[in-house]
């Protein structure tokens, strides 16, 4: 079965990307994936702004680690996208989206410095 041949990773220590990473490995192995544009999902977490920003920071760290293991995982922002994010952050630094982008980029920077 596909799940035995290409298992969902249980060794991931940081939150985030494990479902996307699995999908990339499935795709890279030639497994056909289908998109259903009528599918609906509800994913909701009750958290404070501080918790949400910490989660974004962790997602930044996690994408660096996941990309080391699976280079075809294409979610690590390129230099130009990081530049664009930083410009947008500078334009509206107090907005929720800017705070989240900043936390995400900080997580990436922290993880890349540790590498």
N, C-alpha and C positions, 0 to 999 in steps of 0.2 A: 504494500500500500504506500501511497505517497507520504503519509504521516510517519511511517517507519523509515522510509528512504531519505526523507528530507524533514526531519523533526523540527517542531517549534523549539526554539532555544530556551532552555531553562537555566542557563548559566549567566544570564545577563544580570549584573548587579545594579546598574543604574536604570531608572525609569525611562521608558520611551523607546520607540522605534522598532521594538522586537516584532511587532506584527507586520510592519512595512518591510523590515529586513527579511522576514520569512517569505513574504510575497515576492521579493526580488530574487531570492534563492530559488523559489519555485519557477519563476519566469526563466531564470538563467538555465535551469535544468530542462526547459522545454515543456513544462506543464502549462497547458492552456488555461488562462484565467479569463473569466467572463465578467463583464460589467453590466449591472442591471440598473438602469437609470430610474426605475420606479421603486427601488429598495429604500426603506427608511430605517433609521436607527436613532436611538436616543442615548446619549452619553452625557451624564451630568454628574458633577462633583460639587459638593458644598464646601467652599473654601474661602478663606480671607484673601485679600489682595496680596498680603505678604506670602501666604502659602502658594498662591498662583505664580508670583514672581520667582519664588524659589523653584517651583516646578519647571518654569521656563529655563532657568539657569541650568537645572539638571538635564533638560532636553538638549541644551547646547553641548554640555559635556558628553552626553550619551551619543549624540550623532557623530562626534569625533571618534569615539571608541568603536562604534558600529561600522564606520567607514573604513577603519583599519582592517576589520575582519572581513568586510564585504565591500571591496572597492567599487563595485557597480551600483552600490546604494547611492543614489544621486540627490540626496537631500541636504548635504553640507553646502551652505551658500558660497557661491564663487566670490572672488574679490570685489567684483563690480556690484554684486547684490549687497554685500556687506557695506560697501561705500554708500549705496543708495539708502540702505536702512539707517546708516549714521546721519545722512542728510535729513531724512524724514524725522529722526529722533530730535535733531537740532531744531527743526522747525516747530515741533509740538512736543517739547520734552515732558510735559505733565500729563499728556493724554495716556489713557490706559494702553493703547496699542504701542505707543513709544516706550512706555515702561516695560512692556513685555518683550519688545524687540531688543531693548537694551540688556535685559536679563539674559535672553537667549544668546546674544552676541558675547556677553561677558562669560557665559559658560563655555562657549567655543574657545574664546581666548584663553581661559584658565586651563582647559584641557590641552590645547595646543602647546602651551608653555610647559606643561608637565611631560609632554612627549619628547 
